[in-house]
C-alpha cells in the first residue's frame, strides 16, 4: 500500500512540474504576442492638419499595387498609424514627401 502511495505522489509531482513548465511557456507566448501587437503604434504626434489615408488611397496616390505599398511600409518608408485594433492609416504628408523626393532624384539625373 505504501508503494502505491509513493508512486501516486511521484506521479503527481511529475504532473505539477509539467504544468508549471507549460504555464511558463504560455506566459512567454503571451508576451511575444503583446510585442507583435505594439510595433504598429506611433510615438510621434500626427499634425492636426495632416490627413490620414487608408492603404487603398495611399496605393492610388503612389500608383503602386497593394503588395508594393505594404512592402514599402515593411521597409520603414511609411509609418503606419493605428487608429484602433483594425484600422491603420498613413500620413498623406509623409506620402507627398516621398513623391517629392523621388521627383527631385529624377530631376537630378
Secondary structure in CASP SS format (residue, H / E / C, confidence):
PFRMAT SS
TARGET T0000
AUTHOR 0000-0000-0000
METHOD secondary structure of the structure
MODEL  1
X C 1.00
X H 1.00
X H 1.00
X H 1.00
X H 1.00
X H 1.00
X H 1.00
X H 1.00
X H 1.00
X H 1.00
X H 1.00
X H 1.00
X H 1.00
X H 1.00
X H 1.00
X H 1.00
X H 1.00
X H 1.00
X H 1.00
X H 1.00
X H 1.00
X H 1.00
X H 1.00
X H 1.00
X H 1.00
X H 1.00
X H 1.00
X H 1.00
X H 1.00
X H 1.00
X H 1.00
X H 1.00
X H 1.00
X H 1.00
X H 1.00
X H 1.00
X H 1.00
X H 1.00
X C 1.00
X C 1.00
X C 1.00
X C 1.00
X C 1.00
X C 1.00
X C 1.00
X C 1.00
X C 1.00
X C 1.00
X C 1.00
X C 1.00
X C 1.00
X E 1.00
X E 1.00
X C 1.00
X H 1.00
X H 1.00
X H 1.00
X H 1.00
X H 1.00
X H 1.00
X H 1.00
X H 1.00
X C 1.00
X C 1.00
X C 1.00
X H 1.00
X H 1.00
X H 1.00
X H 1.00
X H 1.00
X H 1.00
X H 1.00
X H 1.00
X H 1.00
X C 1.00
X C 1.00
X C 1.00
X C 1.00
X C 1.00
X C 1.00
X E 1.00
X E 1.00
X C 1.00
X C 1.00
X C 1.00
X C 1.00
X C 1.00
X E 1.00
X E 1.00
X E 1.00
X E 1.00
X H 1.00
X H 1.00
X H 1.00
X H 1.00
X H 1.00
X H 1.00
X H 1.00
X H 1.00
X H 1.00
X H 1.00
X H 1.00
X H 1.00
X H 1.00
X H 1.00
X H 1.00
X H 1.00
X H 1.00
X C 1.00
END
